[in-house]
Amino acid sequence: MSSASDAGGTAQQARAQAQALDQEDPLAFTRSEFNIPTVADIASTRLADPGSKGSSEMRESESAKCIYLCGNSLGLQPKRTPTRINQYLSTWAAQGVQGHFKPLEGSPLPTWLDADAQAAELIAPIVGAAPSEVAVMQTLTANLHLLMSAFYRPDINGKHKIILESKAFPSDHFAVETQLRHHGLNPKTSMVTIESPFSQDNVPSTYDIMSVISTHAATTALLLLPGIQYYTGQLLDINVITAFAHKHDIFVIWDLAHAVGNVPLSLHDWNADAAAWCSYKYLNSGPGSIGGLFVHERHSQVTKAVTDTKPEEGYTNRLAGWWGNDKSSRFTMANKFHPVAGAAGFQLSNPSILDITSLSASLEVFGLAGGMQPLRKKSLRLTAYLETLLAGMKEEDKAMFRIITPSDPRQRGAQLSILLADGLLGIVMSTLEARGVIADERKPDVIRVAPAPLYNTFEDCVRFVQVFSLALESGRRARGE
Ligand SMILES: Cc1ncc(COP(=O)(O)O)c(C=O)c1O
């Protein structure tokens, strides 16, 4: 037998083995809850017609589906999302303003006045909080600003610094810089960035982070860190770092963009002060859809009654809007802000019901899966499987990349970040795309690959590695090797 057909045989065996793992997977059924784009879809430059029969038949054929490993950037669309959105649109069409408060027989949707509270109930177990500690609202960067506006109280002669990672997502960096300037402070003297002196890949250890906190403890008011680092995929020890910061009287805000819906979180028990997230990645709510925030119950109490003469003394001040006002007086239109207790008291505006409907549709699927524990169990297996397949590639392939995500599964979520040799990113990405693989690139040299346990399969991992090998071969050819 020729070596080419040997390779073909091995490739088929690998796929068959992966298919067997998929058949045994107790969570395999959630894949059918999602619209998985076909290879033809992702190559097309025309607006897809989801109603056409041919297209829906194609969609259901496994071999026609693309390999979508990009849930770390944008989660796929649950099939129930268009259904729920259409129900929302029907409510609006038939009821107008009454949709706010009139329950409808046969409708799975809450009245619009209750939609934010119901979405908070659904998201609370995903972040490990009481429903009253979470609010579904605004967007991630806006929520980081809102949290800092409430809890960052710099004292230039004492605690005024904010610590963040040196390679923070730019929006977090901008938010911190501009908060400092907003308070009349100079980022050069009030912003501290965490480097990772012992890691060439910018993967600081818990010890590295604690060292920076210790060095600046006396002058630091706030620590802003990611639950999972967007570039490297590193999962930080939220519990331990929070406890250490608290010993130094530092308020900690967690950016959970890449952690929410990816790894189980216990924000209440870990004593996190506050956190914010977006919902378009592992939570599959759609591009730019509504975010959320967590405020630990100890920071969101309202201790004075609305009738007190100085109500502003009974709660932490914040940048407020009417939707954060106590529900009983929200519609009396009195100009006296009195927040509802809990995270809901940080809301500004009446939320987009379109967004909340979309998010809640996806959270229904999390419910079907049994929540974060079984999802994490599958995710650990999927990502380890992908890692093993990458480690088993040909030596000439392996010489062209390195995984920079920690190999310890406790220090990562679904994502593996693959650092390519210089100059390969363009050709690797174009080969992947041409062969129906969607991953994402982070310049200069990283591709991020995230098998999401709700809709990815073991077979996706095998197919990805096979195409990745071809992409590296194209890279070698382009280099004239
Ligand atoms: C870690 C992190 N922080 C902040 C943001 C910004 O999010 P948004 O545009 O929803 O404010 C993102 C977006 O991907 C992110 O990954």
The ligand as an SDF file (V2000), in Angstrom:
LIG
                    3D

 16 16  0  0  0  0  0  0  0  0999 V2000
  -11.6880   40.1410   27.4310 C   0  0  0  0  0  0  0  0  0  0  0  0
  -12.5870   41.1110   26.7510 C   0  0  0  0  0  0  0  0  0  0  0  0
  -12.8640   42.2770   27.3540 N   0  0  0  0  0  0  0  0  0  0  0  0
  -13.6560   43.1870   26.7620 C   0  0  0  0  0  0  0  0  0  0  0  0
  -14.2240   42.9620   25.5360 C   0  0  0  0  0  0  0  0  0  0  0  0
  -15.0910   44.0110   24.9130 C   0  0  0  0  0  0  0  0  0  0  0  0
  -16.4090   43.6070   24.9020 O   0  0  0  0  0  0  0  0  0  0  0  0
  -17.6090   44.5910   24.4550 P   0  0  0  0  0  0  0  0  0  0  0  0
  -17.3450   45.0020   23.0590 O   0  0  0  0  0  0  0  0  0  0  0  0
  -18.8250   43.7210   24.5440 O   0  0  0  0  0  0  0  0  0  0  0  0
  -17.6240   45.7280   25.4030 O   0  0  0  0  0  0  0  0  0  0  0  0
  -13.9830   41.7410   24.8930 C   0  0  0  0  0  0  0  0  0  0  0  0
  -14.5810   41.4470   23.5720 C   0  0  0  0  0  0  0  0  0  0  0  0
  -14.3650   40.4440   22.9490 O   0  0  0  0  0  0  0  0  0  0  0  0
  -13.1260   40.7970   25.5070 C   0  0  0  0  0  0  0  0  0  0  0  0
  -12.8310   39.6380   24.9190 O   0  0  0  0  0  0  0  0  0  0  0  0
  1  2  1  0
  2  3  1  0
  2 15  2  0
  3  4  2  0
  4  5  1  0
  5  6  1  0
  5 12  2  0
  6  7  1  0
  7  8  1  0
  8  9  2  0
  8 10  1  0
  8 11  1  0
 12 13  1  0
 12 15  1  0
 13 14  2  0
 15 16  1  0
M  END
$$$$
